[in-house]
Amino acid sequence: MALEDIPETGMHLEIDAPEPARSEIVPLAGVRELPRLSAVFNLSRRGAGVRVTGQVLERQHHDGEAARSNRRPGRRRQGHALLDRMVGAPVASQST
């Protein structure tokens, strides 16, 4: 997405990963299944950059990791990650 695509008032995005994408993530995440993976983001322009805030939500089904995590094998777990980051803004250089 280009900076010009984001209105001055900002943009709200909600993304749900389709099953084929979740299936590709399963072996990378080390889980048996990933029945839900979604994200909610707010984009706001900040000069030449974009501030991204939001969260990623997931539900996963673990298999065989009780010894490492004190959880029963096969137990479902939900989680989320919060995001607050500036992207695309140039770094100011100092000349001496």
N, C-alpha and C positions, 0 to 999 in steps of 0.2 A: 504494500500500500504506500503510495506516495504522500508526502506531507500535504500536497495540494488537495488530496482527496478528503482530508479531515477538515470539516467546517470550523470556523473560528469559535463556534459555540461548543465544539467537542463532538465526540461520537461514542455511542454505546454499542458494544458487540456482544452477542451471545453465541457460543459455538458448542455444538455437540458432535463429538467424534463418531463417525459411522462405524459400524461393526468391522468392515475390512481394516480400517486404520487401527482400531483397538486390538484386533487379532495380531497385527504386526508388532504392536507394542508389548504384548504379553510376554514373549521370551526375553525381551530386553529388560523388562521390569522384574522378571523372576517370579511371576504369579501364574496361577492356573487359568484364571479368566479375569477379564476386565469388563464387567457388564455396563459400566457407566464411566464416561470421561467427558467432562464439559468444562467450559471456561466462560467467565464473564469479565469483560474488560471495558474500561473507560479510557478513551484517548483524548488528550487535550494538547493543543499546540503551545509550545513554549519557545518562542524565537525560532531558531532553525531546527529545533528538536521537538520531540513528542514525549509527554509524560504518559506512562501506561500504569494504570492502577486496576486491580481486580483480583480475581481468585480462580484457581483451578480446582475442580471438584472431581473426585474419583471414588469408585467403589471397586474393590478387588476381592478375589477369592484366592487365598493362599493355600499352598499345598506342601506339607512336609517341612515346615520351618519351626516347629514347636521348640526344638532344642536351642535354636538361636534366639528366639524372641519370647519365650514363655507363653506362647499362644498355642492353642490346639490346632493341629493340622486341619485344613479345610475351612477354617473360620473366615467369615466375611468381615471385611474392615472397610470403613469409609474414612476419607481424609480430604484435606484441602491445603492449598498453599496460597499465601497472600503475595501479591506482587505490587511493588511501587518503585518504578524505575524510569529514568530519563534515557531515551535512546535517540541517536541520530544528531545530537547537538555537537557542533565542532568544539574541540578543545582549544582554548585560548592559548596562544603562544606568547612568550615574553621575549622581547629583543633587548639586548644590552648594548 
